[in-house]
Each structure stands twice: as structure tokens, then as C-alpha cells.
Amino acid sequence: MKLQPAVVRETRRIAIGTFALLLIMLLVYLALSRLTAGVVIGGVYASALAVVNFLLLGVTVQRSVEGIQGDDELLKNQAKTRMKSSYTLRMLMLVALAAVGIAVFKFDTFAVILPLLFPRIVIFLINLKGQFPDRKGDD
């Protein structure tokens, strides 16, 4: 299965935004004199998890939409079920891998949990920007 250009484009936007927010988080840690290797590695680890989670969401949506032909109600219900199952599995994966990062690798707890929220913040900012388009060229 080849990824749709929209999935690649949106995942790239989320990745850029997530790692930009990670940089801001690390600068705050530095300003508070709390920056350690566990913070940096934990933040990168969790940011990568968050981006992979978003990519898996995009792949699931793409596969679900590709499977729907016309107005077949059964196929639509199967697609909805696939989406719900994917969400549950992805959330369990995030919780398990975050717990491994915190408990096993001893990454900073806050530095692991906060980046998992970054994609939601990026999506909010993208949507906010869409409500206020650039006014370049308008005089």
C-alpha cells in the first residue's frame, strides 16, 4: 500500500510542529536548570512516538476509506470498527511505550508525557491559522 500524499504531507506538518514544541520544552527545561540527558532523550523518544502514532492514524484512515465502495452500510460499519480498534490499540501502545521509557529507561516523566500531547496542540494551531488566513497582497 502506497501512502497518499495527504497522509505524508500532514504527518510531515505534525512532525515539524511536534519537534518545534519539543525544542521549546527543552529551552524551558534549560531556563529552569533542569535539562538532563533523560529529559532530552525522553522528549525525543516521546515526540517520535507521537509522530508515529499520527502516521498510524493516517494509514488507518486511508485503509478504511479505500475499503468503502459506494453506500454499502456494512463496509461503512466495518471501517468505523477498524477505526475504533486502531484508536484503542494505538493508545495502549502509547501508554505501554511511555511507561517503558519512564520505568525502564528512567526518562524524565514530564518530558515523556508532555510531547505526547504536542500533535493535538499542533493540530489546534493549524486549525486556528486556517481561521485567520494570511492577508498578504490585500491592500
Secondary structure, DSSP 4 states (H G I P E B T S, - for coil): -PPPHHHHHHHHHHHHHHHHHHHHHHHHHHHTT---HHHHHHHHHHHHHHHHHHHHHHHHHHHHHHT--TT-HHHHHHHHHHHHHHHHHHHHHHHHHHHHHHHTS---HHHHHGGGGHHHHHHHHHHHHHHS---TT--
